Amino acid sequence: APVSSPVPCIRSFLQECILSGIMSVNGKKVLHMDRNSYYGGESASITPLEDLYKRFNLPGTPPESMGRGRDWNVDLIPKFLMANGQLVKMLLYTEVTRYLDFKVIEGSFVYKGGKIYKVPSTEAEALASSLMGLFEKRRFRKFLVYVANFDENDPRTFEGVDPKKTTMRDVYKKFDLGQDVIDFTGHALALYRTDDYLDQPCQETINRIKLYSESLARYGKSPYLYPLYGLGELPQGFARLSAIYGGTYMLNKPIEEIVIENGKVVGVKSEGEVARCKQLICDPSYVSERVTKVGQVIRVICILSHPIKNTNDANSCQIIIPQNQVNRKSDIYVCMISSAHNVAAQGKYIAIASTTVETADPEKEIKPALDLLEPIEQKFVSISDLFAPTDLGTESQIFISRTYDATTHFETTCDDIKDIYKRMMGSEFDFEEMKRKKNDIYGEEEQQ
């Protein structure tokens, strides 16, 4: 029978799963429908390995050398979590950490002149790094100390910089930092994809570098975390949360029509029945007339039988290739995970390279990343369109998420979640006001 007026009627990218959890906790009545047979849409992890071969239309089955198909959980969209970032705060606030186990990613690397180097982000690492000469190291150390002490509420920490006016380019000049250092600071610490940030006020960049350093300080090896069994665990965790708070789930539900009356959404039609609702959250694939294409991303999933060279045989790592190093406008990302995360057979590694498409030959654009991974046992190449909503939902009450970008962390996805929340609820999603649960990120509840 039709459901009487739930609030969001939701379909699942990760954004939708998180929002359905948060809305359920906030007392909203949620119906979550998905045309797929699994949670998470594009943010799913594919298992067994045979399914990945089918999904990419590869002939035959995986060779026996790849072990049991069931030992594989391959993410379609590679992302890590910043240890001190927004998604971890959302996980803690909603207590979804109790359903997940995380491991720290072993290293963060940056590409310079055809080689990769560990990203220095502490004073000790900066002094030991071969990325810079001795005098450059001293200047970079001074810069890191400045950033660590910077407090946007305390003008005494500004040292003549106006966080809302002084550009980041001018801050780099103040510390006399050279181009290579600017490259890895902006792209591997502040995690910008392009150089547009250089001419914008410096406050945002300084806060991003602080986030990186604080995340790194939590666990030491890198600022990134990754869930055991793959990213598909995240949407499932939020789906469980929503269900606990009374959310209703329907998988394998074909969506026939979004029902609009007087320009406003009133329901969703599936298999001849209409589930009525006041608000709807969905991904761009359901409302092609309300979104616009804003670009493309190429992603190449690579199966390896070896760790990546020059990473100290790390079981997991991220490599950022700043755009300047390869004459591009946007960065290239590589993230690598392995059997240590229960996502691959023993002795196997999954490396995923991604970047924003800039030319008519995307595979050539991603080659610098693939060269770092050789020899590659098997490649799976996808090129996805990026969509953004043209309808912000003010009138229609349809709230559309953005497609995942090329970055290998969740900060931009969390910005999207907060943006949708604000448009739906008319108020900011504020972590500080929300009751923060004192759970450890690894899901161990504090002993009372």
N, C-alpha and C positions, 0 to 999 in steps of 0.2 A: 504494500500500500504506500501511497505517497507519504513522504516524511513531512511533518508540519514545521515549516519555517526554521530550519537550522540557520545559524549565521553563516560562517564561510562554508561554501561547498567547494571542496579543495581537491586539487589534483597534483601529483607529486614529482616535482624536482625536489632537491633537498630543501630549497627555500620553502616550498609548500608544506613539506613534512614538519619543518621547524615551526612554521607559523601555526600549523594546526595544533601542535603541542602547546605552544604559548597561548593561543586563543582558548584552548580547552582549560588550561590552568587558570586563565582569567575568567572562567565561568561561561564562556560562549558554548553554544551547542554546535558541534562540528560534524559534518558528513564529508567523508574523504573518499572520492571516487577516482579510479585509475583504469585506463583502458589496458594497461599492462598487467601481467600476472605477478609482478614483483614491485616492491617499493622503490622509489627513488629516480625513476626515469633515466635520464642521462647520467645521474650520479650513482648508478648501480655498479656493483662488481659482478662480473660474469663468471659463472661456474657451471658445469665443469669446462675444461679447456676446449673440449669438442664444440661447445656452444659458441666460443669465441671464433673458431674457424668458420662455423656456419654463418655467424653474424657478418663476417668480412668476406663471405663467399669464397673462401679458400678451398680448393679441391682436396679431397681425401681427408684423412684424420691425422691428428698429431702423431709424430713418430714416437716409438716406444722410449727413446732416450729422454723424453720429456716427463716420464713418470706417470702416475695416475692422474687422470683428468680431474678427479675430485679434489686433488691437492691444490688446485689453482683457483684463485679469486682475483680476476683481473679488472682493475678500475678502467672505465672508459674515459673518465676525466681525472687526471692526476692532480691531487691537491694535498698539502700538508696543513696542519693546524699550528698557528703560532701559540707557544705555551702560555703566553700572557695575553693572547688576542681575544677578539670578540666572540668567536665561536666557542672557545673554552669557557668564557664567562656565561654564554647561553647554556652550555652543557651543565655547568655548576648550578646556575640559577634554577634550572628545571630538574636537576638531579638525574639527568639522563646518564651521567657518569656511572651510575650503578649497573648499567647494561653493557658497558664498554671497557675494554682494557687497551691502554696505549703503550707504545714504545717510543723512546726518543730517537729521532733521526741522527745518525752518527756524525754527519759532517755537512757543512755548507761551503761550497766552493765557487770561485769566480774565474772566468776565462780571461786571459790576457796574453796577447801575442802568440796564440796557438797553443798555449799550455794552460793547465788549471792549477789554481792555488787555493789553499784554505782561506776563507774569509776571516780576517782578523777583526774582532769586535770587542776585545778587552785590551787594557793597556799592555799586559804581558804578551798577548798574541801579536799586537801591533809591533812591539819591539823585536819579536822573533821572526816576523814575516819576511819572506824574500820578495814580496810584492813591491817593496819600497826601499829606497836608499836611507842611510842613517838620519840625515837631516829631515827628510820627508817624514820619517817615523816620529821624530820629536814633535813636528808640527801636527801630525795626525793625532798623537797622544793628547796634545793640548786641546785639540778640537773635541776628542771623545770626553775629556774631563769637563769641558764647557757644556756639552750636551747632557752629561749625567747630572750636572748641577742646575741646569736650566729649569726654571719653574715659572710657567706663564703667569702665575699669580704673585710673583715676587720680582719686581723690576730690578732689584739689586743684582739678580743673576743674569741680566740681559747684556751687560758690558757694552752699552752703546748701540745694541741691536734693537730695532722695533719689530717684534715678532709679527705684527700685522702689516708692516710696510716694507721692511728690509727684505730684499730677495735672497734666495738661497745662494745665487751666484755671488752676491756681495759677502755672504757669510764665509763661503769658501775662500774668497779673496782675502778677507780679514785674517784667516789662518794660513794664507799663502799655500793652499793645497794645489798640487799639480793635476793634470788631466786624468791620469790613470787612477789616482786616489778618488777624484770626483766621480769617475765612472763606477768604481765598486761601492762607494758610499751611497750614491743615489740609487743604484740598481740592485746591489746585493744586501745592503743594510736597510735603506728606506723603501726598497722594493718597488720603485717606479718602473713602468714599462717603457717610457720614452723620456726625453729630456725637457719636456714642456715645464716641468716643476721648477727649473732653474730660475725662471723669471717671475715666479709667484712668491708671495710672502712666505718667510721661512718657517713659520710656526708649525705647519702641518708636517714638514720634512723632519724638523727636530723631534717632534712627537713620534714620528715613525721610527727614527733611529733609536729613540728611547725604548719604544716597544720591542724592537729587535734585541737590544741589550738586556732589558728586563726579562724577556722570554729566555734568552740564553742563560741568564743568571740562575734560572729556576733549576735547570737540569744539566748544564755544563757542556754537553757535546755540541749541541746546535740548538737553535730556538724552536725547532719544529717537532711536532708529535704526529704519530700516525696510528690509527686503530688496528689492532690485530684482526685478521680476516677481511681487511679491506674497508674502503669508504662506504660500501653498501650497508655497513653496520650503523652508520649515522642516521639515515632516514628511518631505518627500522627502529632505532632507539626512540626517536621522536614519535613514531607511529604508536609504539607501546605506551608512551607517556599520554598521548591523546586518548588512547583507548581506556587507560586507567581513569581518566577524568570524564569518561562518558562519550568520547568521540566514536562515531560509527565508521567502519571501513568497508569499502566495496572494491575489490580488485577484479580484473577482467570485466569491467563494465564499459561497454562501448558508449561513447557520448554521441547522441544523435543530433542534439540541438541545444544551444543555450537560449533559453526562453526570455525574450525582452518584451516588456510592456511599457509604453510611454518613455522609451529611451533608457529604461532601468531594468536590470536583471531581476527576474522573479523566480527562476528555476532552471533546472537542467533536465533534459529529456533523455532517458536511456531505456531501451527495450520497451518503448511504448508508454512508459510511466514518467511522470514529472516529479522530481524531488524539488520542493519549493525552498527558496532561500532568499535572504535579504542582501547578502554580499557573496561574491565569488572570487576565489583566487585561482589562477591557472597559469600554465606556462604558455609561451607564444604559439605552440603548435595547435592550440584549440581555437585561437582567435586571429587568424592570419590577417584579417582586415583591420585589426586594431594595433598592429605592430609594424615596425619598419626595419629593414636589414641595415645593420651598421658596420658590417665587415665579415671576415671569415677567420677561422682558426684552423691550422693544420696540426694534427696530433699523430705521432707515430709510436705505437706500442712495440717495444723490441724485447724479445726473449734472449737472454744471454746465459752462457755457462761459466761466466767469470765476473768478478767485481770490476768496476770501471778503473782503468789505469790511473795511477797517481792519486788515488784516494785513500791510501793506506789500507787497501783491501776492505773498505767499509761495506757492511751489509746493507747500508742505506745511505743516501746522500741527496743533496740538491746541488745542481750546477747552474749558475746563471751566466749567460753569454751576453754582456752588455752590448747594445746595438752599435755603439761607436767602434767596437772591436771587429765587427764584421760588415761595416758600412751599411747599416740598416737604420730604420726609424724606430723599430721596436725590438725588445730583447728576445732571446731564445732561452727556453727553460728546459732543464732535464731533471726528472726526479727518478730515483732508483730505490726499489724495495726488493725483498727477497724471501726465501723460505723462513727467515727469522721472524717474519710478520704473518706467517701462516697464509701466504697468498701465492706461493709457488712451490713446486716440488723441491726436494732436498738438492742443494748444490746449484739451484737455478736462480736467476735474477730477472726482474722486470724493470726495464728502463723506459720511461715515456718522455719523448721530446715534444715540445709544443711551442708554437709562436703564432703571432698575428700575421695573416697573409698580406703581402705587399705587392706581389707581382703575379704574372700569369703562370709562373712555374714554382708552385709552393714547395715541391719536393727538393728543388735546388736550394731554396731558402733555408731549409732545415738541415742541409748537409753538414754544416760545421758541427752540429750536435751529434749527428749519426757517426761522423768520423771519430768522435771521442769514444764511441761504444764498440767499435769493431773488435773482433768478429761478431756479427749478429746472426743468431740462429734462425730467427723468424721475425718478420715485420708485419704489422697490421697498420695500414695508413687510413686515416679518416680526415676529411675536410668538412667542417661544419660552418653553416651560416650563423652569424651572431644577430640576434634580434633585440630590439628595445621597444617598450610600449609607446604608442602614439596617444593612447587613451589612458589618462592617469586615474580614471575611476571615480572622479568627483561626482559626475552625473550618473554614469552607468552602474556604479558600484561593482565594476569588474576590475580586479587588481591583478596586473600581469607581471610576472617575474621576468628578469633579463636572462639571456643565455649566458652560460659560463664563459668567461674570458680565458686568455692563454696563461694567466698567472698560476703559480703552483702553490698558492696559499688561499685561505678562505676569506681574507679581509674584505675583498670587493663584494663577495657573495653576502657577507654579513651587512655591508652597507645597503645592499638591495633589500634585505629582510627588514632592516630598520626603516627604510624608506616606505616599503609597503605598509608596515605597521602604522607609521605616522599618517599615511593617507587614509587608512581604514579607520583608525581610532581617533584621529585628530590630535594626538599627543605623542611626544617623543617616547621611544623605547629606552627607558633609563635604567641601566644596571644598578646604579648606586642606590636608587630608591627601592628597588626590588629587594626582597629579603634574600640576601646571599647565603647560600648553604655552605657550611665550612667542611665540604668534602674534599678530600685529596683528589687531584685530577685522575689518579689511577683507579678511582672508584672505591677505595677503602674508606668506609665511614669512620669518623673519629669515635674511639671507644668512649662511651659515656661513663 
